[in-house]
């Protein structure tokens, strides 16, 4: 899930029975609006930002 300045991830296979420890959140201090995130079939990630429109490519494939 994407929100302004943060990315939250949960394991899909645990939906409906999530524990607090299953939720991972990363808070950024970039003061930018995150609009969306996409993954390619090889695991590469791309993040779309607004207010400073930019598409950023992730530097790791271990999410």
QUIPESUL-V648049 format. One record per helix or strand of 3 or more residues. SS is the DSSP state (hx for helix, st for strand). FROM is the first residue (numbers start at 1). TO is the last residue. If there is no record, write none. Layout:
# QUIPESUL-V648049
SS&FROM&TO ; SS&FROM&TO
This chain:
# QUIPESUL-V648049
st&6&9 ; hx&12&14 ; hx&20&22 ; st&24&27 ; st&33&39 ; st&45&50 ; st&54&57
